[in-house]
Amino acid sequence: MQRIKQLWQGRAPREQLLLAIAGVALLLVVLIYGVVKPYRAYTKELENEITQQANFVVKMERQRDHGPQIEQQVTLLRQRMQDIRQHLVPGTRGCRLGALS
């Protein structure tokens, strides 16, 4: 530390000013590229992840809300399938083809 102090005091005031400016500039560069930019990138990544998760939740809520409607459709289709099977498959009641043989 004493050596640095001697080097600093051995410089002219103009050189001290230039070295101080260079030191502050170096400190700012290290601060910006070592702290600020990584922090901003991290927060941007978190924002994107939160947005994706929120969109996923909205999608899942829509699917949940369509559940009863889909169940009704499935029930209706099963009933229609049974009705068609009764009319077309031989050996079941109401079969027109079975009545001919």
Secondary structure, DSSP 8 states (H G I E B T S, - for coil): -HHHHHHHHTS-HHHHHHHHHHHHHHHHHHHIIIIIHHHHHHHHHHHHHHHHHHHHHHHHHHHHHTHHHHHHHHHHHHHHHHHHHHHHSTTSTT-HHHHH-
